[in-house]
Amino acid sequence: MVSTCCYIARIYGVRSAMPMFKALEACPDAVVLRPDMEKYGKVGRAIRERMLALTPLVEPLSIDEAFLDLTGTERLHKATPAETLAKFIRDLESDVGITASVGLAPNKFLAKLASDLEKPRGFSVIGAGEARSVLAGMPVGRIWGVGKVFQTKLDRDGIRTIGQLQTIDKADLARRYGSIGLRLASLSVGEDNRVVSPERGAKSVSSETTFRTDISSFETLRPILRDLSEKVSARLKKSGLSGRGVTLKLKTAEFRTVTRARHLADPTQLADRIYSAGVSLLEKEADGRRFRLIGIGVSDLETAEQADPQDLVDQSAERRKHAELAIDRLRDKFGKSAVELGLTHVAKRGDGSRRS
C-alpha cells in the first residue's frame, strides 16, 4: 500500500492507501521507498517533544499530525499563537529537516480544515468571525465525518455545498439525518465544542490486510485471519497488554465496512484465543460475499497480569496456551520463521495480500 506520496505523484492520481501496483500503473516513473518506522518514530517523538514545549495540551492524530491548544500561552512565549507556530515550523525545517503545514483556528474542526488549505508548507488562519463565509463555498465533503457514501446521499437530496447546509434549519437536518444532521448544522457554521485532549494510551491493538483480488472463500480467509491474530498477539505481548474485546473487520468489494465484536470472559494476549473468537465471527459473515480487506483487533485493554488464567474446564485450551508460549520462546531465540503453523504457512504462501 502507498503510505504517503509526494505532490508530483498526486498529479498522476496516486493517493495514500492506494495499492502499490495501481500506483505504479498510474505513475510508472515513481520512485518507491520502503517505510522506515524506526526513523519515523524517532523523528515523530522529537517533534512531539517540541510540541509539548509549546503547550501541555497536545492531542496526536497520527505520527505526523496533532492538535495543539495554545490558549493562554502568549505570556509564556511572549508571542501570539500565530507567531509561536510560525517559529515552530521554521525551526522544524532548519533543525529537523522536514516541512509542515499549520491551521490556526478557534476550534478543532476549523484548525484541521485550515491545515489542509495551502499544503505543502502552508499556514492558514480561519477566524471565528469569518468561518461561516469561508465554509460556504466548500463542498460538503470537506466536513469531518462526511464520507463518499453520505456525500452521495446529500447529493441526491440536492445538497452539494456547506453553504446550502447553512440555510437549512437544524431541526430539519436532524429529522432528515438523525444525530449526524445535528453535527452538520454545527460544523457547517464553524461550531465545534470538542476540546483538545492530551495523549492517552492505545485503545486497541489491531492488524489488517488488503487483497489484490477480492476473496469470498472462508477456507482462504481463515489462514489469513490466523496470521493477523498472531501479529496482534505479538504486539500485545511485547507491550505487556491484554484485552477482553475482539473485533473482526471486513470490507466488501463494494467498499462497505463490516465489523463484528465479541467480549471475552477474561482478558487475553494469546493468538489462539484471539483467532478462535475472530474465526467464529468470520464463519457467520463468509456467506459468499467477496471481501477486499480483513482485520482483527483487541480492545478493552488492560495490563497482562490478569490475562489468560488457567482454564480448569477446557484442558485442550490450556495445552494450546503452553504450546503457544513455547513457540514464542523459540521465535524469540531463533527468529519468527523458526516455527510456523501449517495454517499460517498457507496464508504466507501466496494470498496476494498486503499486511499492515
C-alpha positions, 0 to 999 in steps of 0.5 A: 500500500502507498503510505504517503506520496509526494505532490508530483505523484498526486498529479498522476492520481496516486493517493495514500492507501492506494495499492502499490501496483495501481500506483505504479500503473498510474505513475510508472516513473515513481520512485518507491521507498520502503517505510522506515518506522524506526526513523519515523518514530524517532523523528515523530517523538522529537517533534512531539517533544517540541510540541509539548514545549509549546503547550501541555495540551497536545492531542496526536492524530497520527505520527505526523499530525496533532492538535495543539491548544495554545490558549493562554500561552502568549505570556509564556512565549511572549508571542501570539499563537500565530507567531509561536507556530510560525517559529515552530515550523521554521525551526522544524525545517532548519533543525529537523529537516522536514516541512509542515503545514499549520491551521490556526483556528478557534476550534478543532474542526476549523484548525484541521480544515485550515491545515489542509488549505495551502499544503505543502508548507502552508499556514492558514488562519480561519477566524471565528468571525469569518468561518461561516463565509469561508465554509460556504463555498466548500463542498460538503465533503470537506466536513469531518465525518462526511464520507463518499457514501453520505456525500452521495446521499446529500447529493441526491437530496440536492445538497452539494455545498456547506453553504446550502447546509447553512440555510437549512434549519437544524431541526430539519437536518436532524429529522432528515439525518438523525444525530449526524444532521445535528453535527452538520448544522454545527460544523457547517457554521464553524461550531465545534465544542470538542476540546483538545485532549492530551495523549492517552494510551492505545485503545486497541491493538489491531492488524489488517490486510488488503487483497489484490483480488477480492476473496469470498472463500472462508477456507482462504480467509481463515489462514489469513485471519490466523496470521493477523491474530498472531501479529496482534498477539505479538504486539500485545505481548511485547507491550505487556497488554491484554484485552477482553474485546475482539473485533473482526473487520471486513470490507466488501468489494463494494467498499462497505465496512463490516465489523463484528465484536465479541467480549471475552470472559477474561482478558487475553494476549494469546493468538489462539484465543484471539483467532478462535473468537475472530474465526467464529465471527468470520464463519457467520459473515463468509456467506459468499460475499467477496471481501477486499480487506480483513482485520482483527483487533483487541480492545478493552485493554488492560495490563497482562497480569490478569490475562489468560488464567488457567482454564480448569474446564477446557484442558485442550485450551490450556495445552494450546496456551503452553504450546503457544508460549513455547513457540514464542520462546523459540521465535524469540531465540531463533527468529519468527520463521523458526516455527510456523503453523501449517495454517499460517504457512498457507496464508504466507504462501501466496494470498496476494495480500498486503499486511499492515 
